[in-house]
Amino acid sequence: MAKAQVKTRKRVADHGEVFTNAREVNAMLDLVKDQCDRLEATFLEPACGDGNFLIEILNRKLLLLSRYKRNADLYNPKLIVAVSSIYGVELLEDNAKDCRKRLYNRVVEAYPKYLKSSKEYPELLKTIDFILKKNIICGNALDYTKADGSPIIFYQWQFINTVKVKIRCFDFEVVAQSSKQTTMFDEYNQPQQISTHNQEFKPIHYLKLYTYAD
Ligand SMILES: C[S@@+](CC[C@H](N)C(=O)[O-])C[C@H]1O[C@@H](n2cnc3c(N)ncnc32)[C@H](O)[C@@H]1O
């Protein structure tokens, strides 16, 4: 059965909440097919709802991962690249939560198709859960703030070698105002001339990302 496009009339009136169906989502993603075919290409949906666009973007990235099947040393870090390059902002907490859950469940569902087992799996899932909590933000994309009034900060997760990841932080407001590009990061995964926060983080093993505390 197709997913409902409207939850309540009040939510439509108050928040313009009308969900896009999968056929339209895929037709729109086909317009940026070159980006969808790059594992590390970043996507930000500033009114992501429960993730109708982000889930299809993840589906496409997971298909790209099939080339690493049966090799946990390659598949696992590439899975982190895929998930960590997907960003969303959503005003309503229930939608933001559902969006994270959908993306997480999709990863869990796809994993056994590519790998029988991996001893890193429990830590991998904790890391994915952690990244989704950072990347899918409940906030207002018009004034760039979270519900508590603090600024929305995005994290860039960049592999500096096969296992270590460097984290950098960006103010959503600065990203939005200084970049007219469709991606936050360029084709080499470098920020588009955007100043970072002053915080410096030591590179960390990708399976330990969930231990990082800010
Ligand atoms: C038309 S729906 C689209 C949802 C999703 N992108 C889709 O296509 O299925 C718009 C979404 O934007 C959210 N929204 C409305 N104003 C917002 C704002 N200022 N910042 C972030 N999200 C907002 C609503 O809660 C709603 O989930």
The ligand as an SDF file (V2000), in Angstrom:
LIG
                    3D

 27 29  0  0  0  0  0  0  0  0999 V2000
    5.9110   19.4730    2.0290 C   0  0  0  0  0  0  0  0  0  0  0  0
    6.5730   18.5690    3.4320 S   0  0  0  0  0  0  0  0  0  0  0  0
    7.8460   17.6610    2.5890 C   0  0  0  0  0  0  0  0  0  0  0  0
    8.4580   16.5570    3.4080 C   0  0  0  0  0  0  0  0  0  0  0  0
    9.4940   15.7280    2.6260 C   0  0  0  0  0  0  0  0  0  0  0  0
   10.5280   16.5580    2.0960 N   0  0  0  0  0  0  0  0  0  0  0  0
    8.8200   15.0080    1.4870 C   0  0  0  0  0  0  0  0  0  0  0  0
    9.0080   15.4610    0.3390 O   0  0  0  0  0  0  0  0  0  0  0  0
    8.1200   14.0130    1.7170 O   0  0  0  0  0  0  0  0  0  0  0  0
    7.4500   19.8600    4.2580 C   0  0  0  0  0  0  0  0  0  0  0  0
    8.1330   19.4680    5.5540 C   0  0  0  0  0  0  0  0  0  0  0  0
    8.8780   20.5840    6.0000 O   0  0  0  0  0  0  0  0  0  0  0  0
    8.7470   20.7350    7.3930 C   0  0  0  0  0  0  0  0  0  0  0  0
    8.9640   22.1410    7.6900 N   0  0  0  0  0  0  0  0  0  0  0  0
    8.0890   23.1770    7.5970 C   0  0  0  0  0  0  0  0  0  0  0  0
    8.6930   24.3420    7.9040 N   0  0  0  0  0  0  0  0  0  0  0  0
   10.0040   24.0370    8.1820 C   0  0  0  0  0  0  0  0  0  0  0  0
   11.1320   24.8060    8.5780 C   0  0  0  0  0  0  0  0  0  0  0  0
   11.0380   26.1330    8.7560 N   0  0  0  0  0  0  0  0  0  0  0  0
   12.3110   24.1690    8.7890 N   0  0  0  0  0  0  0  0  0  0  0  0
   12.4090   22.8180    8.6270 C   0  0  0  0  0  0  0  0  0  0  0  0
   11.3660   22.0280    8.2590 N   0  0  0  0  0  0  0  0  0  0  0  0
   10.1780   22.6370    8.0270 C   0  0  0  0  0  0  0  0  0  0  0  0
    7.3410   20.2300    7.6930 C   0  0  0  0  0  0  0  0  0  0  0  0
    7.2230   19.8080    9.0300 O   0  0  0  0  0  0  0  0  0  0  0  0
    7.2030   19.0940    6.6890 C   0  0  0  0  0  0  0  0  0  0  0  0
    7.6110   17.8660    7.2500 O   0  0  0  0  0  0  0  0  0  0  0  0
  1  2  1  0
  2  3  1  0
  2 10  1  0
  3  4  1  0
  4  5  1  0
  5  6  1  0
  5  7  1  0
  7  8  2  0
  7  9  1  0
 10 11  1  0
 11 12  1  0
 11 26  1  0
 12 13  1  0
 13 14  1  0
 13 24  1  0
 14 15  1  0
 14 23  1  0
 15 16  2  0
 16 17  1  0
 17 18  1  0
 17 23  2  0
 18 19  1  0
 18 20  2  0
 20 21  1  0
 21 22  2  0
 22 23  1  0
 24 25  1  0
 24 26  1  0
 26 27  1  0
M  CHG  2   2   1   9  -1
M  END
$$$$
